[in-house]
Amino acid sequence: PRDKADDSLRGQLRENLQQSWFVSMGDLVDDLGASKENIEAALQLECREGRVIYDLASDVYRYRELSSQPIETEKLLFRNDREKLAHQLVEKDAATITKLNHVIGSGTEIHGEIEDKEAYRTYKSSFFLTLDGRLTRAKCSSPWFQKTQFKEGPSEYILALFLLYNRQTSAQEALRKSGEDRQIIVAETRALTKRTGSVEQLVQLTLDHKKLHVQWGQRGTELRTQKLHFNSPEEARQEYFARIDGLHNKGYIDTEA
């Protein structure tokens, strides 16, 4: 959730919506002269406080006061206490991803450890994140999860791991768009595909510090595997991007891992 936005931008946003009653994101960016990210943050807070709604059918935002009384937004920030605790754990850098296993065409298996200083324990959690965003096959060593077994949803430690993975993925994507990833990224997985007629060829490359793991073959068949070791993360990263560039030149396109 967004809990911060520029107050002056929020004021301009309300004034704009009150005058036009509904407006698209593109028009807001043009009218307010702010970045899309900052406008999204302001809109989310205005929606949460009951002044703005999003019209999904028309893809516009509308000004509509839902209550004459101030809304206690703190109660709406998180769906439950576990979600609140998960955000707190991530903000305290208590969560660590220890293993990622990308499965081409299926999703990503994520393992991690979360240090809960208040409980004086470190819990191990894992789950499988499908390509459509579903969280499945969850496990957690916390007593609450051992008792409920996902019947009451994920534990705060699973949620913290999920939040951390999403943040790291977003950060990597931002670096990729800026081109800075070629200088600093040391761990990442990219999957590329190329279709010729009815045949689809897949290539997955996983950079892991000094190692490069390559899988390739035809979709639906057992993929061939190559594991390369380098003297430094820089050498591994150079080979990783060289292979990606080579695949792009051959007509391969990026897809979901």
LUMBAKE-685691 format. One record per atom (N, C-alpha, C, O): z, x, y; residue in three letters. Coordinates in pm, whole numbers, padded with zeros to 5 digits, always signed. Atoms other than C-alpha are relative to their C-alpha. Layout:
N
ZXYALA;...
//
This chain:
257
+00000+00083-00121PRO;+00000+00000+00000PRO;+00000+00086+00126PRO;+00055+00196+00127PRO;+00000-00070-00128ARG;-00061+00106+00358ARG;+00124-00046+00077ARG;+00146-00166+00092ARG;-00118+00039-00077ASP;+00260+00115+00561ASP;-00006+00057+00142ASP;+00091+00045+00217ASP;+00012-00056-00134LYS;+00128+00290+00873LYS;-00140-00027+00054LYS;-00239-00020-00019LYS;+00129+00017-00069ALA;-00146+00214+01124ALA;+00027+00009+00149ALA;+00136-00023+00196ALA;-00014-00017-00144ASP;-00205+00283+01490ASP;+00023-00135+00067ASP;-00055-00229+00049ASP;-00036+00127-00064ASP;-00036+00011+01698ASP;-00107-00046+00098ASP;-00138-00165+00105ASP;+00103+00039-00098SER;-00302+00019+01970SER;-00125-00052-00071SER;-00190-00145-00024SER;+00116+00047+00077LEU;-00576-00019+01707LEU;+00027-00139-00055LEU;-00063-00223-00057LEU;-00034+00133+00051ARG;-00393-00315+01556ARG;-00011-00104+00112ARG;-00056-00216+00088ARG;+00012+00091-00113GLY;-00376-00473+01902GLY;-00146-00031+00032GLY;-00181-00146+00057GLY;+00144+00020-00024GLN;-00750-00421+01957GLN;-00061-00087-00109GLN;-00148-00171-00083GLN;+00051+00077+00114LEU;-00816-00563+01613LEU;+00032-00148+00015LEU;-00054-00234-00005LEU;-00040+00140-00018ARG;-00619-00881+01681ARG;-00078-00065+00114ARG;-00123-00179+00102ARG;+00074+00054-00115GLU;-00787-00926+02019GLU;-00145-00029-00039GLU;-00201-00132+00000GLU;+00138+00019+00043ASN;-01131-00884+01862ASN;-00014-00124-00088ASN;-00106-00204-00070ASN;+00007+00113+00093LEU;-01059-01137+01586LEU;+00031-00132+00069LEU;-00027-00235+00036LEU;-00033+00122-00072GLN;-00902-01389+01825GLN;-00118-00050+00082GLN;-00134-00170+00103GLN;+00116+00038-00080GLN;-01218-01384+02034GLN;-00115-00051-00085GLN;-00185-00146-00047GLN;+00116+00037+00083SER;-01470-01410+01750SER;+00039-00081-00122SER;-00048-00142-00186SER;-00056+00075+00113TRP;-01247-01568+01481TRP;-00036+00058-00137TRP;+00045+00051-00229TRP;+00031-00069+00126PHE;-01430-01386+01203PHE;-00097+00115+00031PHE;-00180+00106+00121PHE;+00083-00118-00025VAL;-01597-01046+01182VAL;-00007+00085-00127VAL;+00087+00087-00206VAL;+00018-00085+00118SER;-01734-00807+00919SER;+00059+00139+00026SER;+00086+00175+00141SER;-00051-00136-00014MET;-01605-00456+00853MET;-00095+00085+00083MET;-00052+00162+00169MET;+00098-00078-00075GLY;-01928-00306+00986GLY;+00007-00027+00149GLY;-00003+00065+00230GLY;-00010+00036-00142ASP;-01894-00497+01314ASP;+00128+00056+00062ASP;+00128+00098+00178ASP;-00126-00054-00051LEU;-01531-00388+01349LEU;-00013+00149+00029LEU;+00037+00198+00130LEU;+00019-00144-00021VAL;-01629-00022+01308VAL;-00082+00023+00127VAL;-00050+00113+00206VAL;+00084-00014-00120ASP;-01899-00065+01576ASP;+00076-00038+00126ASP;+00066+00031+00228ASP;-00067+00052-00120ASP;-01681-00265+01816ASP;+00119+00085+00041ASP;+00142+00108+00160ASP;-00125-00070-00031LEU;-01359-00062+01790LEU;-00017+00150+00010LEU;+00068+00219+00068LEU;+00024-00143-00009GLY;-01509+00284+01755GLY;+00099+00085-00077GLY;+00116+00203-00047GLY;-00094-00073+00085ALA;-01252+00384+01493ALA;-00061+00020-00138ALA;-00162-00042-00171ALA;+00051-00025+00135SER;-01301+00514+01141SER;+00026-00120-00089SER;+00118-00198-00065SER;-00017+00110+00094LYS;-01339+00270+00854LYS;+00137+00007-00066LYS;+00201-00096-00087LYS;-00130-00016+00066GLU;-01026+00416+00690GLU;+00113-00051+00088GLU;+00203-00119+00039GLU;-00106+00044-00091ASN;-00809+00354+00999ASN;-00005-00151+00021ASN;+00100-00216+00031ASN;+00013+00146-00016ILE;-00947+00002+01043ILE;+00049-00071-00126ILE;+00115-00175-00116ILE;-00049+00060+00126GLU;-00880-00074+00674GLU;+00152-00001-00004GLU;+00212-00098-00048GLU;-00147-00006-00002ALA;-00519+00041+00718ALA;+00058-00106+00093ALA;+00155-00172+00059ALA;-00047+00101-00095ALA;-00475-00181+01024ALA;-00020-00141-00055ALA;+00068-00226-00041ALA;+00027+00132+00057LEU;-00637-00479+00850LEU;+00098-00034-00111LEU;+00145-00147-00121LEU;-00092+00027+00110GLN;-00416-00441+00546GLN;+00137-00041+00052GLN;+00200-00132-00002GLN;-00129+00037-00058LEU;-00104-00452+00761LEU;-00006-00137+00066LEU;+00089-00215+00054LEU;+00014+00132-00063GLU;-00233-00752+00958GLU;-00006-00110-00106GLU;+00051-00218-00087GLU;+00005+00098+00110CYS;-00311-00933+00632CYS;+00139-00019-00060CYS;+00181-00131-00089CYS;-00132+00007+00061ARG;+00031-00848+00493ARG;+00098-00076+00089ARG;+00190-00141+00039ARG;-00090+00066-00093GLU;+00201-00981+00805GLU;-00045-00142+00033GLU;+00012-00206+00121GLU;+00037+00140-00011GLY;+00015-01311+00780GLY;-00081-00039+00121GLY;-00081-00156+00159GLY;+00080+00034-00118ARG;-00216-01287+01081ARG;-00150-00001-00029ARG;-00227-00063+00044ARG;+00142-00013+00033VAL;-00549-01206+00914VAL;-00020-00030-00147VAL;+00065+00004-00230VAL;+00035+00023+00140ILE;-00716-01323+00593ILE;-00140+00056-00025ILE;-00221+00068+00067ILE;+00133-00049+00038TYR;-01015-01184+00405TYR;-00074-00111-00072TYR;-00026-00164-00172TYR;+00085+00103+00060ASP;-01292-01432+00322ASP;-00095+00069-00097ASP;-00196+00126-00057ASP;+00077-00071+00102LEU;-01430-01299-00006LEU;-00143-00053-00008LEU;-00236+00026-00025LEU;+00133+00060+00014ALA;-01724-01543-00017ALA;-00095+00047+00109ALA;-00213+00070+00084ALA;+00085-00038-00114SER;-01852-01444+00328SER;+00011+00149+00034SER;-00063+00198+00119SER;-00023-00143-00025ASP;-01725-01082+00322ASP;+00032+00026+00147ASP;-00024+00117+00209ASP;-00043-00017-00139VAL;-01560-01121+00663VAL;+00152-00016+00007VAL;+00214-00070-00084VAL;-00142+00018-00026TYR;-01209-01108+00806TYR;+00015-00110+00105TYR;-00063-00117+00200TYR;-00023+00111-00091ARG;-01070-01414+00984ARG;+00141+00007+00057ARG;+00235+00044-00013ARG;-00132+00007-00062TYR;-00783-01449+01229TYR;+00063-00134-00033TYR;+00008-00239+00000TYR;-00066+00126+00036ARG;-00539-01705+01094ARG;+00150+00026-00018ARG;+00191+00093-00112ARG;-00146-00013+00010GLU;-00164-01720+01157GLU;+00050-00089-00112GLU;+00032-00211-00108GLU;-00049+00077+00114LEU;-00002-01826+00831LEU;+00139-00058+00023LEU;+00180-00150-00048LEU;-00136+00048-00023SER;+00345-01878+00975SER;+00037+00019+00146SER;-00005+00115+00211SER;-00047-00013-00138SER;+00507-01940+01310SER;+00119+00093+00010SER;+00158+00136+00119SER;-00115-00089+00006GLN;+00799-01725+01198GLN;-00043+00137-00052GLN;-00135+00145-00135GLN;+00033-00134+00050PRO;+00787-01347+01143PRO;+00019+00010-00151PRO;+00118-00040-00206PRO;-00008-00017+00145ILE;+00721-01257+00780ILE;+00074+00129-00033ILE;+00047+00234+00027ILE;-00073-00120+00042GLU;+00961-01016+00610GLU;-00092+00084-00089GLU;-00093+00069-00211GLU;+00104-00075+00072THR;+00690-00770+00513THR;+00057+00097-00103THR;-00011+00130-00200THR;-00059-00094+00096GLU;+00930-00534+00333GLU;+00008-00062-00139GLU;-00005+00008-00240GLU;-00009+00067+00130LYS;+00968-00795+00060LYS;-00137-00016-00065LYS;-00146-00038-00186LYS;+00134+00018+00053LEU;+00590-00818+00021LEU;-00069+00132-00034LEU;-00177+00133-00093LEU;+00065-00130+00017LEU;+00520-00444+00006LEU;-00022+00034-00146LEU;-00126+00089-00182LEU;+00009-00029+00143PHE;+00587-00413-00368PHE;+00021-00127-00081PHE;+00095-00216-00040PHE;-00012+00119+00084ARG;+00553-00665-00648ARG;+00133-00008-00072ARG;+00181-00117-00102ARG;-00130-00003+00068ASN;+00876-00555-00816ASN;+00067+00133+00028ASN;+00008+00222+00089ASN;-00076-00123-00025ASP;+01143-00285-00810ASP;-00062+00120-00070ASP;-00054+00232-00020ASP;+00061-00113+00073ARG;+00959-00074-01069ARG;-00114+00061+00081ARG;-00129+00183+00085ARG;+00110-00051-00082GLU;+00655-00047-00843GLU;+00053+00077+00120GLU;-00002+00180+00158GLU;-00061-00070-00113LYS;+00877+00051-00550LYS;+00053+00137-00043LYS;+00032+00236+00027LYS;-00052-00127+00051LEU;+01049+00320-00758LEU;-00113+00097-00033LEU;-00099+00217-00012LEU;+00114-00086+00034ALA;+00712+00450-00877ALA;-00054+00070+00124ALA;-00083+00190+00121ALA;+00048-00060-00125HIS;+00596+00506-00519HIS;+00099+00105+00050HIS;+00058+00210+00101HIS;-00101-00096-00044GLN;+00925+00680-00438GLN;-00007+00128-00083GLN;+00007+00238-00028GLN;+00010-00118+00087LEU;+00886+00913-00738LEU;-00120+00086+00038LEU;-00111+00209+00039LEU;+00120-00076-00039VAL;+00534+01011-00631VAL;+00022+00069+00134VAL;-00018+00184+00152VAL;-00026-00060-00131GLU;+00645+01070-00272GLU;+00093+00120-00010GLU;+00085+00211+00072GLU;-00094-00111+00022LYS;+00919+01302-00404LYS;-00061+00111-00086LYS;+00007+00207-00121LYS;+00068-00098+00087ASP;+00660+01498-00611ASP;+00070+00015-00135ASP;+00076+00124-00191ASP;-00073-00004+00127ALA;+00855+01404-00923ALA;-00091-00016-00121ALA;-00048+00009-00233ALA;+00093+00023+00111ALA;+00546+01325-01133ALA;-00098+00116-00013ALA;-00145+00171+00087ALA;+00095-00108+00028THR;+00322+01584-01298THR;-00092-00042-00113THR;-00046-00088-00217THR;+00096+00026+00107ILE;+00005+01531-01499ILE;-00011+00126-00086ILE;-00042+00233-00035ILE;+00001-00116+00090THR;+00020+01759-01803THR;-00125+00010-00084THR;-00159+00118-00133THR;+00120-00003+00085LYS;-00296+01660-01989LYS;-00092-00116+00035LYS;-00047-00229+00055LYS;+00103+00102-00020LEU;-00620+01472-01926LEU;-00103+00013-00111LEU;-00151+00122-00141LEU;+00103+00000+00104ASN;-00860+01372-02201ASN;-00103-00106+00036ASN;-00079-00225+00020ASN;+00107+00092-00040HIS;-01186+01219-02076HIS;-00087-00033-00120HIS;-00135+00056-00190HIS;+00082+00048+00112VAL;-01374+01010-02332VAL;-00125-00064+00058VAL;-00117-00168+00124VAL;+00125+00049-00057ILE;-01739+00958-02242ILE;-00023-00146-00040ILE;-00017-00181-00157ILE;+00032+00140+00025GLY;-01821+00589-02207GLY;+00120-00089-00024GLY;+00103-00209-00043GLY;-00119+00081+00029SER;-01460+00476-02260SER;+00103+00005+00112SER;+00147-00100+00160SER;-00102-00012-00102GLY;-01216+00612-02003GLY;+00072+00133-00007GLY;+00014+00233-00049GLY;-00077-00124-00009THR;-00942+00870-01960THR;+00140-00020-00055THR;+00209-00115-00021THR;-00137-00001+00052GLU;-00625+00944-02154GLU;+00082+00094+00088GLU;+00044+00209+00109GLU;-00079-00075-00097ILE;-00351+01063-01919ILE;+00142+00017-00052ILE;+00208-00080-00090ILE;-00136-00032+00042HIS;-00025+01237-02014HIS;+00073+00066+00117HIS;+00012+00137+00196HIS;-00074-00062-00108GLY;+00252+01341-01780GLY;+00150-00001-00021GLY;+00201-00062-00115GLY;-00145-00004+00000GLU;+00616+01413-01710GLU;+00050-00042+00138GLU;-00008-00006+00240GLU;-00057+00049-00126ILE;+00831+01245-01446ILE;+00148+00033+00002ILE;+00224-00011-00084ILE;-00140-00039-00014GLU;+01159+01395-01330GLU;+00074-00102+00085GLU;+00043-00121+00203GLU;-00083+00097-00072ASP;+01414+01130-01234ASP;+00135+00065+00025ASP;+00221+00067-00064ASP;-00123-00073-00030LYS;+01691+01322-01060LYS;+00122-00090+00000LYS;+00233-00046-00030LYS;-00113+00093+00000GLU;+01907+01012-01025GLU;+00047-00029-00142GLU;+00166-00052-00165GLU;-00036+00024+00140ALA;+01898+00960-01402ALA;+00029+00131-00074ALA;+00070+00130-00190ALA;-00019-00132+00061TYR;+01925+01337-01469TYR;-00084+00015-00127TYR;-00040+00074-00225TYR;+00087-00005+00117ARG;+01633+01303-01708ARG;-00144+00025+00044ARG;-00184-00005+00156ARG;+00145-00012-00017THR;+01268+01397-01738THR;-00065-00082-00110THR;-00043-00057-00228THR;+00061+00091+00096TYR;+01060+01127-01905TYR;-00147+00038-00022TYR;-00216+00082+00070TYR;+00140-00023+00035LYS;+00728+01168-02083LYS;-00071-00135-00009LYS;-00022-00228-00073LYS;+00077+00125+00000SER;+00466+00898-02026SER;-00147+00031-00024SER;-00194+00141+00005SER;+00144-00014+00021SER;+00104+00845-02123SER;-00064-00138-00005SER;+00003-00238-00032SER;+00075+00125+00012PHE;-00164+00577-02114PHE;-00149+00033-00002PHE;-00190+00145+00028PHE;+00145-00014-00002PHE;-00537+00523-02151PHE;-00054-00092+00108PHE;-00026-00212+00108PHE;+00058+00076-00110LEU;-00726+00411-01840LEU;-00147-00024-00029LEU;-00227+00070-00032LEU;+00138+00033+00034THR;-01048+00228-01926THR;-00089+00010+00123THR;-00040+00016+00236THR;+00094-00012-00111LEU;-01361+00251-01714LEU;+00007-00118+00096LEU;-00027-00104+00214LEU;-00013+00116-00090ASP;-01298-00100-01578ASP;+00140-00013+00059ASP;+00176-00117+00114ASP;-00129-00004-00068GLY;-00949-00001-01463GLY;+00118-00058-00074GLY;+00225-00072-00015GLY;-00112+00055+00077ARG;-00735-00149-01742ARG;+00086+00113-00056ARG;+00035+00216-00100ARG;-00096-00097+00050LEU;-00423+00039-01844LEU;+00043-00043-00140LEU;+00105-00147-00156LEU;-00028+00037+00138THR;-00386+00038-02224THR;+00070+00115-00072THR;+00083+00225-00018THR;-00061-00100+00088ARG;-00210+00227-02506ARG;+00109+00081+00071ARG;+00116+00203+00059ARG;-00104-00066-00079ALA;+00086+00302-02281ALA;+00119+00039-00086ALA;+00158-00034-00178ALA;-00121-00048+00066LYS;+00384+00505-02401LYS;+00091+00062+00106LYS;+00045+00119+00204LYS;-00096-00057-00093CYS;+00702+00611-02224CYS;+00132+00022-00073CYS;+00174-00060-00154CYS;-00125-00033+00068SER;+01025+00778-02336SER;+00122-00062+00067SER;+00234-00039+00023SER;-00114+00061-00069SER;+01241+00576-02093SER;+00063-00109-00087SER;-00009-00177-00160SER;-00068+00102+00080PRO;+01504+00347-02253PRO;-00054-00141+00025PRO;-00068-00219-00069PRO;+00050+00134-00032TRP;+01370+00039-02070TRP;-00131-00027-00072TRP;-00149-00134-00129TRP;+00129+00021+00064PHE;+01018+00087-02204PHE;+00014+00002-00152PHE;-00056-00072-00221PHE;-00022-00003+00144GLN;+01143+00174-02552GLN;+00048-00137-00049GLN;+00020-00176-00162GLN;-00052+00132+00037LYS;+01316-00165-02552LYS;-00105-00109+00016LYS;-00117-00197-00070LYS;+00094+00109-00030THR;+01040-00379-02398THR;-00138+00020-00060THR;-00209-00077-00087THR;+00131-00030+00062GLN;+00731-00202-02542GLN;-00117-00068+00071GLN;-00202-00129+00006GLN;+00111+00049-00082PHE;+00500-00309-02258PHE;-00005-00152+00012PHE;-00094-00206+00077PHE;+00000+00146-00008LYS;+00590-00678-02300LYS;+00031-00048+00141LYS;-00012-00156+00181LYS;-00033+00035-00138GLU;+00728-00681-01946GLU;-00071+00091+00100GLU;-00030+00104+00215GLU;+00079-00085-00088GLY;+00470-00442-01805GLY;+00038+00146-00010GLY;+00128+00182-00086GLY;-00026-00144+00005PRO;+00467-00067-01743PRO;+00131+00038+00068PRO;+00178-00031+00158PRO;-00122-00052-00063SER;+00778+00132-01657SER;-00036+00066+00133SER;-00154+00090+00162SER;+00025-00067-00128GLU;+00819+00295-01316GLU;-00060+00139-00021GLU;-00130+00191+00066GLU;+00051-00135+00027TYR;+00735+00629-01481TYR;-00149-00005-00035TYR;-00225+00084+00005TYR;+00143+00019+00027ILE;+00402+00504-01618ILE;-00073-00031+00130ILE;-00182+00022+00155ILE;+00062+00035-00128LEU;+00325+00352-01277LEU;-00011+00122+00091LEU;-00111+00139+00161LEU;+00003-00121-00083ALA;+00414+00680-01104ALA;-00114+00092-00045ALA;-00183+00151+00038ALA;+00108-00083+00053LEU;+00174+00867-01333LEU;-00136-00059+00038LEU;-00229+00015+00072LEU;+00124+00069-00037PHE;-00096+00607-01263PHE;-00031+00021+00149PHE;-00146+00049+00184PHE;+00019-00021-00143LEU;-00045+00637-00886LEU;-00042+00143+00030LEU;-00132+00167+00111LEU;+00033-00141-00022LEU;-00055+01017-00902LEU;-00144+00029-00040LEU;-00216+00099+00031LEU;+00137-00022+00045TYR;-00378+01014-01101TYR;-00100-00057+00100TYR;-00200+00007+00131TYR;+00090+00062-00098ASN;-00541+00775-00853ASN;-00008+00082+00129ASN;-00116+00098+00186ASN;+00000-00081-00122ARG;-00435+00989-00558ARG;-00077+00130-00019ARG;-00154+00171+00068ARG;+00071-00125+00026GLN;-00562+01308-00717GLN;-00150-00024-00014GLN;-00231+00056+00034GLN;+00141+00033+00015THR;-00890+01141-00811THR;-00065-00027+00135THR;-00177+00017+00160THR;+00053+00029-00134SER;-00937+01012-00455SER;-00014+00128+00082SER;-00111+00145+00156SER;+00005-00126-00074ALA;-00858+01356-00313ALA;-00117+00086-00048ALA;-00186+00148+00033ALA;+00112-00076+00054GLN;-01110+01521-00546GLN;-00133-00058+00047GLN;-00227+00016+00077GLN;+00124+00064-00044GLU;-01376+01267-00450GLU;-00027+00032+00147GLU;-00142+00053+00186GLU;+00016-00034-00142ALA;-01313+01336-00080ALA;-00047+00145+00015ALA;-00132+00175+00099ALA;+00043-00140-00003LEU;-01347+01710-00145LEU;-00145+00014-00043LEU;-00221+00093+00012LEU;+00137-00006+00050ARG;-01665+01652-00339ARG;-00100-00042+00108ARG;-00204+00021+00125ARG;+00089+00049-00105LYS;-01820+01456-00053LYS;-00012+00101+00114LYS;-00117+00112+00177LYS;+00002-00097-00110SER;-01725+01728+00197SER;-00061+00133-00041SER;-00096+00215+00044SER;+00052-00128+00049GLY;-01851+02010-00024GLY;+00107+00105-00018GLY;+00079+00214-00067GLY;-00108-00097+00011GLU;-01511+02181-00014GLU;+00044+00022-00144GLU;+00111+00121-00174GLU;-00043-00013+00139ASP;-01462+02124-00388ASP;-00053+00128-00063ASP;+00008+00180-00157ASP;+00060-00119+00060ARG;-01685+02421-00462ARG;+00079+00127+00031ARG;+00051+00233-00025ARG;-00083-00116-00030GLN;-01425+02653-00312GLN;+00141-00009-00057GLN;+00206+00094-00077GLN;-00143+00011+00032ILE;-01092+02512-00427ILE;+00033-00073-00130ILE;+00139-00050-00187ILE;-00034+00078+00120ILE;-01112+02273-00726ILE;+00011+00092-00121ILE;-00075+00177-00144ILE;-00019-00080+00121VAL;-00977+02427-01047VAL;+00005-00087-00126VAL;+00003-00034-00237VAL;-00003+00089+00117ALA;-00963+02120-01273ALA;-00071-00130+00035ALA;-00036-00198+00132ALA;+00079+00120-00027GLU;-01213+01836-01290GLU;-00090-00027-00120GLU;-00125+00065-00194GLU;+00097+00037+00103THR;-01437+01646-01531THR;-00113-00079+00063THR;-00089-00171+00142THR;+00117+00074-00046ARG;-01790+01529-01456ARG;-00083-00037-00122ARG;-00100+00043-00214ARG;+00089+00046+00106ALA;-02013+01323-01685ALA;-00134-00033+00063ALA;-00141-00100+00166ALA;+00135+00024-00051LEU;-02389+01313-01634LEU;-00087-00057-00111LEU;-00065-00029-00229LEU;+00084+00066+00099THR;-02658+01111-01805THR;-00146+00000+00045THR;-00176+00004+00164THR;+00144+00007-00027LYS;-03037+01101-01832LYS;-00063-00087-00107LYS;-00040-00066-00226LYS;+00065+00091+00095ARG;-03244+00827-01992ARG;-00150+00027-00005ARG;-00217+00037+00098ARG;+00143-00013+00025THR;-03588+00880-02145THR;-00040-00109-00097THR;-00012-00100-00217THR;+00031+00115+00084GLY;-03725+00555-02276GLY;+00128-00070-00040GLY;+00207-00110+00045GLY;-00121+00066+00050SER;-03455+00402-02496SER;+00109+00100-00037SER;+00217+00060-00083SER;-00096-00105+00038VAL;-03276+00735-02550VAL;+00077+00047+00123VAL;+00018+00079+00226VAL;-00084-00046-00111GLU;-02981+00830-02329GLU;+00073+00128-00042GLU;+00146+00128-00141GLU;-00067-00126+00024GLN;-02861+01190-02320GLN;+00123+00011+00091GLN;+00117-00023+00209GLN;-00124-00014-00074LEU;-02503+01263-02212LEU;+00043+00146+00004LEU;+00026+00220-00093LEU;-00062-00132-00012VAL;-02341+01581-02083VAL;+00132-00018+00074VAL;+00136-00079+00181VAL;-00130+00004-00067GLN;-01972+01611-01999GLN;+00051+00142+00016GLN;+00057+00219-00080GLN;-00054-00132-00029LEU;-01829+01920-01831LEU;+00142-00014+00050LEU;+00169-00093+00141LEU;-00140+00003-00041THR;-01455+01979-01797THR;+00042+00140+00044THR;+00044+00233-00036THR;-00050-00126-00055LEU;-01331+02257-01570LEU;+00152-00001-00008LEU;+00216-00095+00039LEU;-00145-00008+00015ASP;-00976+02366-01653ASP;+00044+00144+00027ASP;+00063+00223-00065ASP;-00039-00133-00045HIS;-00879+02675-01452HIS;-00098+00106-00051HIS;-00209+00116+00002HIS;+00088-00106+00049LYS;-01029+02967-01652LYS;-00090-00046-00114LYS;-00163+00035-00172LYS;+00077+00050+00114LYS;-01191+02743-01913LYS;-00102-00105+00044LYS;-00082-00178+00141LYS;+00103+00101-00022LEU;-01505+02532-01922LEU;-00036-00060-00136LEU;-00078+00010-00228LEU;+00026+00072+00125HIS;-01549+02269-02193HIS;-00124-00087+00021HIS;-00126-00171+00111HIS;+00126+00072-00014VAL;-01901+02130-02241VAL;-00027-00081-00126VAL;-00018-00030-00238VAL;+00041+00087+00111GLN;-02003+01834-02460GLN;-00136-00060+00036GLN;-00158-00099+00151GLN;+00132+00056-00028TRP;-02360+01709-02494TRP;-00060-00061-00125TRP;-00025-00026-00238TRP;+00069+00064+00111GLY;-02582+01492-02707GLY;-00048-00139+00038GLY;-00038-00180+00153GLY;+00052+00135-00021GLN;-02733+01148-02746GLN;+00113-00101-00010GLN;+00198-00092-00098GLN;-00105+00102+00003ARG;-02514+00848-02667ARG;+00000-00071-00135ARG;-00105-00107-00188ARG;-00013+00067+00128GLY;-02381+00690-02984GLY;+00004+00094-00118GLY;+00024+00051-00232GLY;-00007-00099+00108THR;-02389+01014-03184THR;+00115+00096+00028THR;+00170+00097+00138THR;-00106-00099-00019GLU;-02132+01289-03235GLU;-00051+00110+00092GLU;-00155+00170+00067GLU;+00043-00096-00100LEU;-02150+01522-02937LEU;+00028+00143-00045LEU;+00129+00171-00110LEU;-00021-00142+00026ARG;-02191+01897-02971ARG;+00098+00053+00105ARG;+00109-00002+00214ARG;-00105-00051-00087THR;-01917+02109-02813THR;-00013+00150+00019THR;-00047+00224-00073THR;-00003-00142-00032GLN;-01901+02445-02639GLN;+00122+00027+00089GLN;+00144-00043+00187GLN;-00117-00037-00079LYS;-01583+02610-02507LYS;-00019+00142+00053LYS;-00039+00236-00024LYS;+00021-00129-00064LEU;-01616+02895-02258LEU;+00127+00044+00070LEU;+00197-00037+00131LEU;-00118-00057-00066HIS;-01341+03126-02129HIS;-00046+00107+00098HIS;-00136+00186+00069HIS;+00040-00093-00106PHE;-01364+03329-01808PHE;+00120+00084+00044PHE;+00235+00054+00010PHE;-00106-00090-00045ASN;-01166+03608-01644ASN;+00079-00057+00117ASN;+00192-00014+00143ASN;-00068+00056-00117SER;-01077+03398-01339SER;-00044-00144+00021SER;-00151-00184-00026SER;+00040+00137-00033PRO;-01080+03037-01214PRO;-00127-00003+00084PRO;-00207-00096+00074PRO;+00118-00004-00086GLU;-01345+03141-00960GLU;-00127+00011-00084GLU;-00227-00055-00056GLU;+00117-00015+00087GLU;-01586+03252-01235GLU;-00028-00129-00076GLU;-00144-00169-00091GLU;+00017+00127+00073ALA;-01525+02932-01431ALA;-00057-00107+00092ALA;-00147-00182+00052ALA;+00048+00099-00096ARG;-01579+02719-01120ARG;-00146+00025+00037ARG;-00223-00070+00051ARG;+00139-00034-00033GLN;-01902+02904-01035GLN;-00095-00045-00111GLN;-00201-00100-00083GLN;+00083+00042+00112GLU;-02042+02840-01384GLU;-00005-00153-00010GLU;-00109-00210-00041GLU;-00009+00146+00005TYR;-01925+02477-01373TYR;-00100-00064+00096TYR;-00177-00152+00057TYR;+00090+00059-00098PHE;-02114+02397-01053PHE;-00145+00043-00021PHE;-00237-00032+00011PHE;+00136-00044+00030ALA;-02416+02603-01158ALA;-00062-00091-00106ALA;-00180-00126-00098ALA;+00051+00090+00105ARG;-02449+02385-01468ARG;-00026-00140+00055ARG;-00125-00203+00019ARG;+00020+00132-00060ILE;-02406+02065-01266ILE;-00128-00002+00082ILE;-00207-00096+00073ILE;+00122-00008-00080ASP;-02677+02175-01022ASP;-00124+00005-00089ASP;-00225-00059-00059ASP;+00112-00008+00092GLY;-02904+02263-01314GLY;-00033-00133-00063GLY;-00150-00168-00080GLY;+00021+00133+00059LEU;-02854+01921-01472LEU;-00061-00096+00101LEU;-00150-00175+00067LEU;+00058+00084-00104HIS;-02926+01747-01142HIS;-00149+00031+00018HIS;-00230-00060+00036HIS;+00141-00039-00015ASN;-03250+01945-01115ASN;-00085-00050-00117ASN;-00207-00065-00103ASN;+00073+00050+00117LYS;-03344+01820-01463LYS;-00006-00153-00004LYS;-00061-00211-00097LYS;+00006+00146-00006GLY;-03298+01458-01359GLY;+00124-00072-00048GLY;+00123-00195-00058GLY;-00125+00064+00041TYR;-02941+01395-01478TYR;+00071-00056+00124TYR;+00061+00000+00233TYR;-00077+00060-00109ILE;-02723+01169-01264ILE;+00145-00014-00042ILE;+00176-00028-00160ILE;-00142+00014+00028ASP;-02346+01145-01235ASP;+00031-00141-00045ASP;-00027-00238+00003ASP;-00045+00129+00048THR;-02177+00865-01422THR;+00150+00008-00019THR;+00210+00113+00007THR;-00143-00001+00026GLU;-01822+00764-01512GLU;+00029+00081-00124GLU;-00044+00072-00223GLU;-00039-00080+00116ALA;-01646+01006-01748ALA;+00055-00088-00109ALA;+00093-00039-00215ALA;
//
